[in-house]
């Protein structure tokens, strides 16, 4: 059974970097044809795809967040990490890591994701 678990600070000060790690068990993040994603949901709003790292190590970002977002991985720990620089209160959200086959629909097709973490609340506030 594949499990994803988000971890990181629940409170970030404005202008600081928001960093989260997703630890994967039951599958390898280098498994062919899968992409590993970060998705968030601000309070009262819908899901927003932020970016992804593919099995190959290639990265993809939402155009609206590309200038502030970086996704990396540690294959020895089977983890991938999100960094969002210059956080603002508008970045307050529940953050999810999730995975899907890379051929199963667009990044914004959230029904195509087959593995999800439970989500972690991150609040950006002084």
MARKOLPA-993293 format. One record per atom (N, C-alpha, C): residue number from 0; residue in three letters; x negated, y, z. Coordinates in nm, 2 decimals, always signed. Each point is the difference from the previous one (the first is absolute). Layout:
<sites>
(site NUM ALA (X Y Z))
...
</sites>
This chain:
<sites>
(site 0 UNK (-0.08 -0.12 +0.00))
(site 0 UNK (+0.08 +0.12 +0.00))
(site 0 UNK (-0.09 +0.12 +0.00))
(site 1 UNK (+0.03 +0.09 -0.09))
(site 1 UNK (-0.08 +0.13 -0.01))
(site 1 UNK (+0.05 +0.10 +0.10))
(site 2 UNK (-0.09 +0.06 +0.07))
(site 2 UNK (+0.04 +0.10 +0.10))
(site 2 UNK (-0.09 +0.12 -0.02))
(site 3 UNK (+0.06 +0.12 +0.01))
(site 3 UNK (-0.07 +0.13 -0.01))
(site 3 UNK (+0.03 +0.07 +0.13))
(site 4 UNK (-0.11 +0.07 +0.06))
(site 4 UNK (+0.01 +0.07 +0.12))
(site 4 UNK (-0.07 +0.13 -0.01))
(site 5 UNK (+0.08 +0.11 +0.02))
(site 5 UNK (-0.06 +0.13 +0.00))
(site 5 UNK (-0.06 +0.04 +0.14))
(site 6 UNK (-0.11 +0.07 +0.00))
(site 6 UNK (-0.05 +0.05 +0.13))
(site 6 UNK (-0.07 +0.13 -0.03))
(site 7 UNK (+0.00 +0.08 +0.11))
(site 7 UNK (-0.06 +0.14 +0.00))
(site 7 UNK (+0.07 +0.09 +0.10))
(site 8 UNK (-0.05 +0.12 +0.01))
(site 8 UNK (+0.06 +0.10 +0.09))
(site 8 UNK (+0.14 +0.03 -0.03))
(site 9 UNK (+0.08 +0.02 +0.10))
(site 9 UNK (+0.14 +0.04 -0.02))
(site 9 UNK (+0.02 +0.15 +0.00))
(site 10 UNK (-0.11 +0.07 +0.04))
(site 10 UNK (+0.01 +0.14 +0.01))
(site 10 UNK (-0.12 +0.06 -0.06))
(site 11 UNK (+0.01 +0.09 -0.10))
(site 11 UNK (-0.11 +0.07 -0.07))
(site 11 UNK (+0.03 +0.15 +0.01))
(site 12 UNK (-0.11 +0.07 +0.02))
(site 12 UNK (+0.01 +0.15 +0.01))
(site 12 UNK (+0.00 +0.06 -0.15))
(site 13 UNK (+0.07 +0.10 -0.02))
(site 13 UNK (+0.00 +0.07 -0.13))
(site 13 UNK (-0.15 +0.03 -0.04))
(site 14 UNK (-0.02 -0.02 -0.13))
(site 14 UNK (-0.13 +0.02 -0.06))
(site 14 UNK (-0.10 -0.11 +0.01))
(site 15 UNK (+0.04 -0.10 +0.09))
(site 15 UNK (-0.09 -0.11 +0.02))
(site 15 UNK (+0.03 -0.11 -0.11))
(site 16 UNK (-0.08 -0.10 +0.00))
(site 16 UNK (+0.02 -0.12 -0.09))
(site 16 UNK (+0.08 -0.11 +0.06))
(site 17 UNK (+0.11 -0.04 -0.07))
(site 17 UNK (+0.08 -0.11 +0.04))
(site 17 UNK (-0.06 -0.13 -0.05))
(site 18 UNK (-0.03 -0.09 +0.08))
(site 18 UNK (-0.07 -0.12 -0.04))
(site 18 UNK (+0.08 -0.12 +0.06))
(site 19 UNK (+0.04 -0.09 -0.09))
(site 19 UNK (+0.07 -0.13 +0.03))
(site 19 UNK (-0.07 -0.12 -0.06))
(site 20 UNK (+0.01 -0.11 +0.07))
(site 20 UNK (-0.06 -0.12 -0.06))
(site 20 UNK (+0.11 -0.11 +0.00))
(site 21 UNK (+0.00 -0.07 -0.11))
(site 21 UNK (+0.09 -0.12 -0.02))
(site 21 UNK (-0.08 -0.13 +0.01))
(site 22 UNK (+0.03 -0.08 +0.09))
(site 22 UNK (-0.06 -0.13 +0.01))
(site 22 UNK (+0.09 -0.11 -0.06))
(site 23 UNK (-0.06 -0.07 -0.09))
(site 23 UNK (+0.08 -0.10 -0.07))
(site 23 UNK (-0.04 -0.14 +0.04))
(site 24 UNK (+0.10 -0.09 +0.03))
(site 24 UNK (-0.03 -0.14 +0.03))
(site 24 UNK (+0.09 -0.08 -0.09))
(site 25 UNK (-0.04 -0.12 -0.03))
(site 25 UNK (+0.07 -0.09 -0.08))
(site 25 UNK (-0.02 +0.01 -0.15))
(site 26 UNK (-0.08 +0.10 -0.04))
(site 26 UNK (-0.03 +0.02 -0.14))
(site 26 UNK (-0.13 +0.08 +0.00))
(site 27 UNK (-0.07 +0.00 -0.12))
(site 27 UNK (-0.12 +0.08 -0.01))
(site 27 UNK (+0.04 +0.13 -0.08))
(site 28 UNK (-0.06 +0.11 +0.04))
(site 28 UNK (+0.03 +0.12 -0.08))
(site 28 UNK (-0.08 +0.00 -0.13))
(site 29 UNK (-0.07 -0.10 -0.03))
(site 29 UNK (-0.07 -0.02 -0.13))
(site 29 UNK (+0.08 -0.10 -0.09))
(site 30 UNK (+0.11 -0.05 +0.05))
(site 30 UNK (+0.08 -0.09 -0.08))
(site 30 UNK (+0.04 +0.06 -0.13))
(site 31 UNK (-0.02 -0.07 -0.11))
(site 31 UNK (+0.02 +0.05 -0.13))
(site 31 UNK (+0.15 +0.05 -0.01))
(site 32 UNK (+0.00 +0.12 -0.07))
(site 32 UNK (+0.13 +0.05 -0.04))
(site 32 UNK (+0.09 +0.05 +0.11))
(site 33 UNK (-0.06 +0.04 +0.11))
(site 33 UNK (+0.08 +0.06 +0.10))
(site 33 UNK (-0.05 +0.14 +0.03))
(site 34 UNK (+0.09 +0.09 +0.04))
(site 34 UNK (-0.04 +0.14 +0.04))
(site 34 UNK (+0.04 +0.02 +0.14))
(site 35 UNK (-0.07 +0.08 +0.07))
(site 35 UNK (+0.02 +0.02 +0.15))
(site 35 UNK (+0.02 +0.15 +0.01))
(site 36 UNK (+0.11 +0.04 +0.06))
(site 36 UNK (+0.05 +0.13 -0.01))
(site 36 UNK (+0.03 +0.07 +0.14))
(site 37 UNK (+0.00 +0.13 -0.01))
(site 37 UNK (+0.04 +0.08 +0.12))
(site 37 UNK (+0.13 +0.08 -0.05))
(site 38 UNK (+0.10 -0.02 +0.09))
(site 38 UNK (+0.13 +0.07 -0.03))
(site 38 UNK (+0.04 +0.06 +0.13))
(site 39 UNK (+0.07 +0.12 -0.01))
(site 39 UNK (+0.04 +0.07 +0.12))
(site 39 UNK (+0.15 +0.04 -0.01))
(site 40 UNK (+0.06 +0.02 +0.12))
(site 40 UNK (+0.14 +0.05 +0.00))
(site 40 UNK (+0.01 +0.11 +0.10))
(site 41 UNK (+0.00 +0.13 -0.04))
(site 41 UNK (+0.02 +0.11 +0.09))
(site 41 UNK (+0.14 -0.01 +0.07))
(site 42 UNK (+0.02 +0.06 +0.11))
(site 42 UNK (+0.13 +0.00 +0.07))
(site 42 UNK (+0.11 +0.05 -0.09))
(site 43 UNK (+0.11 -0.07 -0.02))
(site 43 UNK (+0.11 +0.04 -0.08))
(site 43 UNK (-0.02 +0.00 -0.15))
(site 44 UNK (-0.11 -0.06 -0.04))
(site 44 UNK (-0.03 +0.00 -0.15))
(site 44 UNK (-0.02 -0.15 -0.04))
(site 45 UNK (-0.02 -0.01 -0.13))
(site 45 UNK (-0.02 -0.14 -0.06))
(site 45 UNK (-0.14 -0.04 +0.00))
(site 46 UNK (-0.03 -0.12 -0.05))
(site 46 UNK (-0.13 -0.05 -0.01))
(site 46 UNK (-0.08 +0.08 -0.10))
(site 47 UNK (-0.13 +0.02 +0.03))
(site 47 UNK (-0.09 +0.06 -0.09))
(site 47 UNK (-0.13 -0.08 -0.02))
(site 48 UNK (-0.02 -0.04 -0.12))
(site 48 UNK (-0.13 -0.07 -0.03))
(site 48 UNK (-0.11 +0.09 +0.00))
(site 49 UNK (-0.11 -0.04 +0.07))
(site 49 UNK (-0.11 +0.09 +0.01))
(site 49 UNK (-0.12 -0.04 -0.08))
(site 50 UNK (-0.03 -0.13 -0.01))
(site 50 UNK (-0.11 -0.05 -0.07))
(site 50 UNK (-0.02 -0.14 +0.02))
(site 51 UNK (-0.10 -0.06 -0.08))
(site 51 UNK (-0.02 -0.14 +0.01))
(site 51 UNK (-0.15 -0.03 -0.04))
(site 52 UNK (-0.04 -0.12 +0.05))
(site 52 UNK (-0.13 -0.06 -0.04))
(site 52 UNK (+0.03 -0.14 -0.05))
(site 53 UNK (-0.05 -0.02 -0.12))
(site 53 UNK (+0.03 -0.13 -0.07))
(site 53 UNK (-0.10 -0.11 +0.05))
(site 54 UNK (+0.03 -0.12 -0.04))
(site 54 UNK (-0.09 -0.12 +0.03))
(site 54 UNK (-0.14 +0.03 -0.05))
(site 55 UNK (-0.01 +0.07 -0.11))
(site 55 UNK (-0.13 +0.03 -0.06))
(site 55 UNK (-0.08 +0.11 +0.07))
(site 56 UNK (+0.07 +0.07 +0.09))
(site 56 UNK (-0.06 +0.12 +0.07))
(site 56 UNK (+0.04 +0.13 -0.06))
(site 57 UNK (+0.07 +0.00 -0.12))
(site 57 UNK (+0.04 +0.12 -0.06))
(site 57 UNK (+0.11 +0.07 +0.08))
(site 58 UNK (-0.01 +0.13 +0.00))
(site 58 UNK (+0.10 +0.08 +0.09))
(site 58 UNK (+0.09 +0.08 -0.09))
(site 59 UNK (+0.12 +0.03 +0.05))
(site 59 UNK (+0.10 +0.07 -0.07))
(site 59 UNK (+0.07 +0.09 +0.10))
(site 60 UNK (+0.03 +0.13 -0.04))
(site 60 UNK (+0.06 +0.09 +0.10))
(site 60 UNK (+0.12 +0.07 -0.06))
(site 61 UNK (+0.09 +0.04 +0.09))
(site 61 UNK (+0.11 +0.08 -0.04))
(site 61 UNK (-0.06 +0.14 -0.04))
(site 62 UNK (+0.05 +0.05 -0.11))
(site 62 UNK (-0.06 +0.13 -0.05))
(site 62 UNK (+0.02 +0.11 +0.11))
(site 63 UNK (+0.11 +0.00 +0.07))
(site 63 UNK (+0.02 +0.10 +0.10))
(site 63 UNK (-0.09 -0.01 +0.12))
(site 64 UNK (-0.06 -0.11 +0.02))
(site 64 UNK (-0.09 -0.02 +0.12))
(site 64 UNK (-0.14 -0.03 -0.03))
(site 65 UNK (-0.03 -0.01 -0.13))
(site 65 UNK (-0.13 -0.04 -0.05))
(site 65 UNK (-0.12 +0.08 +0.06))
(site 66 UNK (+0.02 +0.13 +0.01))
(site 66 UNK (-0.10 +0.09 +0.05))
(site 66 UNK (-0.04 -0.02 +0.14))
(site 67 UNK (+0.09 -0.07 +0.08))
(site 67 UNK (-0.02 -0.01 +0.14))
(site 67 UNK (-0.01 -0.15 +0.05))
(site 68 UNK (+0.01 -0.09 -0.09))
(site 68 UNK (+0.01 -0.14 +0.03))
(site 68 UNK (-0.12 -0.08 -0.04))
(site 69 UNK (-0.04 -0.09 +0.08))
(site 69 UNK (-0.10 -0.10 -0.04))
(site 69 UNK (+0.03 -0.14 +0.06))
(site 70 UNK (+0.00 -0.10 -0.08))
(site 70 UNK (+0.02 -0.14 +0.05))
(site 70 UNK (-0.12 -0.08 -0.03))
(site 71 UNK (-0.04 -0.07 +0.10))
(site 71 UNK (-0.12 -0.09 -0.01))
(site 71 UNK (+0.03 -0.13 +0.06))
(site 72 UNK (-0.10 -0.09 -0.01))
(site 72 UNK (+0.02 -0.13 +0.06))
(site 72 UNK (-0.12 -0.06 +0.06))
(site 73 UNK (+0.02 -0.10 +0.09))
(site 73 UNK (-0.11 -0.07 +0.05))
(site 73 UNK (+0.03 -0.15 -0.02))
(site 74 UNK (-0.05 -0.06 -0.10))
(site 74 UNK (+0.03 -0.14 -0.03))
(site 74 UNK (-0.04 -0.10 +0.10))
(site 75 UNK (-0.11 +0.04 +0.07))
(site 75 UNK (-0.04 -0.10 +0.11))
(site 75 UNK (+0.10 -0.01 +0.11))
(site 76 UNK (+0.07 +0.11 +0.02))
(site 76 UNK (+0.11 +0.00 +0.11))
(site 76 UNK (+0.14 -0.02 -0.06))
(site 77 UNK (+0.01 +0.00 -0.13))
(site 77 UNK (+0.13 -0.01 -0.06))
(site 77 UNK (+0.09 +0.11 +0.04))
(site 78 UNK (-0.06 +0.12 -0.01))
(site 78 UNK (+0.08 +0.12 +0.04))
(site 78 UNK (-0.01 +0.11 -0.11))
(site 79 UNK (+0.10 +0.08 -0.01))
(site 79 UNK (-0.01 +0.12 -0.08))
(site 79 UNK (+0.04 +0.12 +0.08))
(site 80 UNK (-0.05 +0.12 -0.04))
(site 80 UNK (+0.01 +0.11 +0.09))
(site 80 UNK (+0.05 +0.12 -0.08))
(site 81 UNK (+0.08 +0.08 +0.06))
(site 81 UNK (+0.05 +0.13 -0.05))
(site 81 UNK (-0.06 +0.11 +0.07))
(site 82 UNK (-0.05 +0.10 -0.07))
(site 82 UNK (-0.04 +0.13 +0.06))
(site 82 UNK (+0.07 +0.11 -0.08))
(site 83 UNK (+0.06 +0.09 +0.08))
(site 83 UNK (+0.08 +0.11 -0.05))
(site 83 UNK (-0.06 +0.13 +0.07))
(site 84 UNK (-0.07 +0.08 -0.08))
(site 84 UNK (-0.07 +0.11 +0.06))
(site 84 UNK (+0.09 +0.12 +0.02))
(site 85 UNK (-0.04 +0.09 +0.08))
(site 85 UNK (+0.08 +0.13 +0.02))
(site 85 UNK (+0.14 -0.02 +0.03))
(site 86 UNK (+0.03 -0.09 +0.10))
(site 86 UNK (+0.14 -0.03 +0.03))
(site 86 UNK (+0.07 +0.12 +0.05))
(site 87 UNK (+0.13 +0.00 -0.04))
(site 87 UNK (+0.10 +0.10 +0.05))
(site 87 UNK (+0.12 -0.06 +0.06))
(site 88 UNK (+0.08 +0.07 +0.07))
(site 88 UNK (+0.12 -0.06 +0.06))
(site 88 UNK (+0.09 -0.07 -0.11))
(site 89 UNK (-0.01 +0.05 -0.12))
(site 89 UNK (+0.08 -0.07 -0.11))
(site 89 UNK (-0.05 -0.14 -0.03))
(site 90 UNK (-0.11 -0.04 +0.06))
(site 90 UNK (-0.05 -0.14 -0.02))
(site 90 UNK (+0.05 -0.09 +0.11))
(site 91 UNK (+0.08 +0.06 +0.09))
(site 91 UNK (+0.06 -0.09 +0.11))
(site 91 UNK (+0.09 -0.10 -0.07))
(site 92 UNK (-0.02 -0.12 +0.03))
(site 92 UNK (+0.08 -0.11 -0.07))
(site 92 UNK (-0.03 -0.13 +0.07))
(site 93 UNK (+0.09 -0.10 -0.04))
(site 93 UNK (-0.04 -0.14 +0.03))
(site 93 UNK (-0.08 -0.05 -0.12))
(site 94 UNK (-0.12 -0.05 +0.02))
(site 94 UNK (-0.09 -0.04 -0.10))
(site 94 UNK (+0.00 -0.16 -0.01))
(site 95 UNK (+0.02 -0.05 -0.12))
(site 95 UNK (+0.00 -0.14 -0.03))
(site 95 UNK (-0.11 -0.04 -0.09))
(site 96 UNK (-0.06 -0.12 +0.03))
(site 96 UNK (-0.08 -0.06 -0.11))
(site 96 UNK (+0.09 -0.11 -0.06))
(site 97 UNK (-0.02 -0.03 -0.12))
(site 97 UNK (+0.08 -0.09 -0.07))
(site 97 UNK (-0.07 -0.06 -0.13))
(site 98 UNK (+0.04 -0.11 -0.04))
(site 98 UNK (-0.07 -0.06 -0.12))
(site 98 UNK (+0.10 -0.06 -0.10))
(site 99 UNK (-0.04 +0.00 -0.12))
(site 99 UNK (+0.08 -0.05 -0.11))
(site 99 UNK (-0.09 -0.06 -0.11))
(site 100 UNK (+0.06 -0.08 -0.08))
(site 100 UNK (-0.08 -0.04 -0.12))
(site 100 UNK (-0.01 +0.12 -0.10))
(site 101 UNK (-0.11 +0.02 -0.06))
(site 101 UNK (-0.02 +0.12 -0.08))
(site 101 UNK (+0.08 +0.00 -0.13))
(site 102 UNK (+0.07 -0.10 -0.03))
(site 102 UNK (+0.08 -0.01 -0.12))
(site 102 UNK (+0.15 +0.01 +0.03))
(site 103 UNK (+0.04 +0.03 +0.13))
(site 103 UNK (+0.14 -0.02 +0.04))
(site 103 UNK (+0.07 +0.13 +0.01))
(site 104 UNK (-0.03 +0.10 -0.08))
(site 104 UNK (+0.08 +0.12 +0.00))
(site 104 UNK (-0.09 +0.12 +0.04))
(site 105 UNK (+0.06 +0.12 -0.01))
(site 105 UNK (-0.08 +0.12 +0.03))
(site 105 UNK (-0.03 +0.01 +0.15))
(site 106 UNK (-0.09 +0.09 +0.04))
(site 106 UNK (-0.03 +0.02 +0.14))
(site 106 UNK (+0.12 +0.05 +0.08))
(site 107 UNK (+0.09 +0.07 -0.07))
(site 107 UNK (+0.11 +0.06 +0.07))
(site 107 UNK (+0.12 -0.10 +0.00))
(site 108 UNK (-0.02 -0.12 -0.05))
(site 108 UNK (+0.11 -0.10 +0.00))
(site 108 UNK (-0.02 -0.08 +0.13))
(site 109 UNK (+0.05 +0.06 +0.11))
(site 109 UNK (-0.03 -0.06 +0.13))
(site 109 UNK (+0.07 -0.14 +0.02))
(site 110 UNK (+0.09 -0.04 -0.08))
(site 110 UNK (+0.06 -0.13 +0.01))
(site 110 UNK (-0.10 -0.10 -0.05))
(site 111 UNK (-0.10 +0.04 -0.08))
(site 111 UNK (-0.10 -0.09 -0.05))
(site 111 UNK (-0.11 -0.04 +0.09))
(site 112 UNK (+0.00 +0.06 +0.12))
(site 112 UNK (-0.10 -0.03 +0.10))
(site 112 UNK (+0.04 -0.12 +0.08))
(site 113 UNK (-0.09 -0.10 +0.01))
(site 113 UNK (+0.05 -0.12 +0.07))
(site 113 UNK (-0.06 -0.02 +0.14))
(site 114 UNK (-0.11 +0.08 +0.03))
(site 114 UNK (-0.05 +0.00 +0.13))
(site 114 UNK (-0.01 +0.14 +0.06))
(site 115 UNK (+0.05 +0.01 +0.12))
(site 115 UNK (+0.00 +0.13 +0.07))
(site 115 UNK (-0.06 -0.01 +0.14))
(site 116 UNK (-0.07 +0.10 +0.05))
(site 116 UNK (-0.02 +0.02 +0.14))
(site 116 UNK (+0.12 +0.05 +0.07))
(site 117 UNK (-0.01 +0.00 +0.13))
(site 117 UNK (+0.12 +0.04 +0.08))
(site 117 UNK (+0.01 +0.16 +0.00))
(site 118 UNK (-0.10 +0.06 -0.04))
(site 118 UNK (+0.00 +0.15 +0.00))
(site 118 UNK (-0.06 +0.06 +0.13))
(site 119 UNK (-0.06 +0.11 -0.01))
(site 119 UNK (-0.05 +0.07 +0.12))
(site 119 UNK (+0.03 +0.15 -0.01))
(site 120 UNK (+0.05 +0.05 +0.11))
(site 120 UNK (+0.04 +0.15 +0.00))
(site 120 UNK (-0.13 +0.08 +0.02))
(site 121 UNK (-0.01 +0.10 -0.09))
(site 121 UNK (-0.11 +0.10 +0.02))
(site 121 UNK (+0.06 +0.13 +0.01))
(site 122 UNK (-0.03 +0.08 +0.10))
(site 122 UNK (+0.05 +0.13 +0.02))
(site 122 UNK (-0.12 +0.10 -0.01))
(site 123 UNK (+0.02 +0.10 -0.08))
(site 123 UNK (-0.10 +0.11 -0.02))
(site 123 UNK (+0.05 +0.12 +0.08))
(site 124 UNK (-0.07 +0.03 +0.11))
(site 124 UNK (+0.04 +0.10 +0.09))
(site 124 UNK (-0.11 +0.05 +0.08))
(site 125 UNK (+0.00 +0.12 +0.04))
(site 125 UNK (-0.10 +0.05 +0.09))
(site 125 UNK (+0.04 -0.01 +0.14))
</sites>
